Amino acid sequence: MKLVETCAEDFPLSIQLFGSVPEEMVAAAEMVEAMGIALIDVNMGCPVRKVCKVGGGSAMMTEIDRTTALIKKMVDSVKIPVTCKMRLGWDDENLTAPDLARALEDVGVAAIMVHGRTREQGFDGPVNLAGIRAVAQAVRYIPVIGNGDVTTPLAAKRMVEETGCTGVSIGRGAFYNPWIFAHTKHYLETGELLPEPTFEKRMQVLRRHLDLMVQVFGESHGCRLFRKVAPWYAKRFGPCSVFNRRIVRLSSLAEFEEILSEYLSWRIQFLDEEGELLPKYRPGAMEQNFIDQEYSEIPAVLKRSHIPVPTGPQEWW
């Protein structure tokens, strides 16, 4: 069983639990409630092999009765809300999310988050909006939060409108664009799409991100962790091979400044007279990776037996 804290300034602290042993999960729920945690989220959407092989993560979706009984014990043992994150199912032949969501609602789960892919898909292939919609329609009153490839404000709006979900959860999209939350809120409220942040603003936030990681983890460990983070920022930099080649071996703040100086000098060749990327080097618009099909209509190309999780802050499985 694993605990992961998630929080932001002025927001209540929540804990995400990975595990499948009832006694451990109940004990963990009681422990974190005593710490003052405001909410517990049970992650039964994780696809990585080392989690699933011990019955945690997505494997919990294959045993609805056992999983429901476990969650009921947790709900009954604490006064704070318990929520659950899941996928559509283990694979295309085992799409258990609607039935599981309904069963979890019956035992007192406060909300459901559903990633619109199966465990077999990993993080590849399109997100199935019909699958998320089926979960939203299966429950009676608890909120269902849609998740999966929400990388733009337009994608967030489409997911809500086409699935009937209460809201959206943004994960990897924030690595490409940390401004996605503010931009999505603005778009949903006004209908106006804000421009992408400038390169200078991205560099400012990149620096701040590293400074905070060093502040929390220390210089050596913080720099090692940042090796996974920086290439996600660089996906919107335009040409970035020189930057990526060195940043994945980052070991100190001084080295970071060297890498940045070298990269900025190298990048000049791709800029116009005003310092903007020449049109042919500008990153393309983020595309929506959605389908809206009933489960039986999912193309066979998506039914693969082994798909690696992308590089970055994920694991291969």
Protein Blocks (a to p, Z undefined) as FASTA:
>chain_A
ZZdddddehiacddddedjbfklmmmmmmmmmmnopabdcddfkbfbfklmmnopajllm
mmmmlmmmmmmmmmmmpmbdcdddddfbjblmlcfklmmmmmmmmnopabdcddfbdfkl
omgcjddfklmmmmmmmpmkbccddeehiabfklmmmmmmmnopabdcdfklmmmmmmlm
mmmmmmmmnopacddddfklmmmmmmmmmmmmmmmnojklmmmmmmmmmmmmmmmnopak
lmmmmmmmgcbfklmmmmmmmmmmmmmmmpcfkopacfklpccddddddddddfklpcfk
lmcfbdcddedjddcZZ
